[in-house]
Amino acid sequence: MKHLFFLLISLSLFACTKHREIKIIGRNAVTGEGYEGLQYEVLSRRTGKVGKLYKTEATGNLDANGEAFVSLKQKNSRTYSIRLFGPSHSCYSNKVLQFLDSPDDVNGTFTFEFAGCAYLNLNINNINCEGPGDIMNLRAKQSYTEWHIWSNEYMGCISSNSSDYFEVPEGWTFYEWKVNRNGIITNFKDSIFLSPGGYGIFNMNY
């Protein structure tokens, strides 16, 4: 009877634990190249009597291909997260924290994307102004992101030319802008490609 008791306890513990092989990928969102050496950590969390308790399950660095493979004993009582620490000068990341058994978990593979920084000067000029009632809105996206929300309204005869640059992620940046003149809406689209650390000027004329 005693042996049966311990057998049942062992089976119960085994049923609450499963072995997982996970793959961690860190790559450049523009080129698809892997980031060698980025640090990762796998954490587990459970709720105890004194609050949330965390445990480091694994740490390491990505290999020359920008990948790492981790073996886990996953317990049903815990939630698991993977964090990848990005490059030192990054202006984009899809996610720096992903979770097991979530939409991030693609058959045990967790993909982290990053992009370096470039510098853009945006000049906005209403070259066909019909008066203070002209309205323009704009939005932007990178080739690897969704569209950002529309901007506030630019009213009237805007003429904005400056030497100021701001950071944007490397790669293709797409702009879309719409102009309302006397109730007639005209749509525009254009794009610019910037290399990491590169500088560019985008003239938005309408």
Sequence and secondary structure as in RCSB ss.txt:
>XXXX:A:sequence
MKHLFFLLISLSLFACTKHREIKIIGRNAVTGEGYEGLQYEVLSRRTGKVGKLYKTEATGNLDANGEAFVSLKQK
NSRTYSIRLFGPSHSCYSNKVLQFLDSPDDVNGTFTFEFAGCAYLNLNINNINCEGPGDIMNLRAKQSYTEWHIW
SNEYMGCISSNSSDYFEVPEGWTFYEWKVNRNGIITNFKDSIFLSPGGYGIFNMNY
>XXXX:A:secstr
 HHHHHHHHHHHHHHTEEEEEEEEEEEETTT  B TT EEEEEEEEEETTEEEEEEEEEEE  TTSEEEEEEEEE
TT EEEEEE   SSEEEES SEEETTSTT BTTEEEEEEEEEEEEEEEEE TT   TT EEEEEEEETTS     
   EESS EE  S  EEEESEEEEEEEEEEETTEEEEEEEEEEE TT EEEEEEE 
